Amino acid sequence: MPSTVIRSYWYDPQRRELAIVFQTRRAYTYSEVPHETYAALKAAFSKGEFFNRHIRGKFAFTRDEPDRPRRRHQSWASGRASSDQ
């Protein structure tokens, strides 16, 4: 079942950055996110619920410009926002 909140996300383990694109197409990059948090997001049945409980308000973030989206790095692990992960 696809997420109704999160469109896609990816993680850079070296920078400890989690980038999230919401269904609204707004993109944010969260800083100092532990790999365990990314792994738990990936495993969560409800990505939006997990985000609201464990990420929102807990990490510093920057909003990425809509016309200049942050580029994925080859080292970044990515995920689709669906429950089959």
ChimeraX attribute file (.defattr): number of C-alpha atoms within 10 A of each C-alpha:
attribute: neighborCount
match mode: 1-to-1
recipient: residues
	/A:1	9
	/A:2	14
	/A:3	18
	/A:4	14
	/A:5	16
	/A:6	22
	/A:7	21
	/A:8	19
	/A:9	22
	/A:10	21
	/A:11	25
	/A:12	20
	/A:13	16
	/A:14	9
	/A:15	12
	/A:16	16
	/A:17	21
	/A:18	26
	/A:19	25
	/A:20	24
	/A:21	19
	/A:22	18
	/A:23	14
	/A:24	10
	/A:25	12
	/A:26	15
	/A:27	21
	/A:28	19
	/A:29	20
	/A:30	19
	/A:31	17
	/A:32	13
	/A:33	20
	/A:34	14
	/A:35	16
	/A:36	9
	/A:37	15
	/A:38	23
	/A:39	11
	/A:40	13
	/A:41	22
	/A:42	22
	/A:43	15
	/A:44	18
	/A:45	18
	/A:46	19
	/A:47	23
	/A:48	20
	/A:49	14
	/A:50	17
	/A:51	18
	/A:52	11
	/A:53	10
	/A:54	14
	/A:55	18
	/A:56	13
	/A:57	10
	/A:58	13
	/A:59	14
	/A:60	12
	/A:61	16
	/A:62	11
	/A:63	14
	/A:64	16
	/A:65	11
	/A:66	10
	/A:67	6
	/A:68	7
	/A:69	13
	/A:70	14
	/A:71	7
	/A:72	13
	/A:73	11
	/A:74	8
	/A:75	11
	/A:76	18
	/A:77	14
	/A:78	19
	/A:79	16
	/A:80	16
	/A:81	27
	/A:82	19
	/A:83	14
	/A:84	11
	/A:85	11
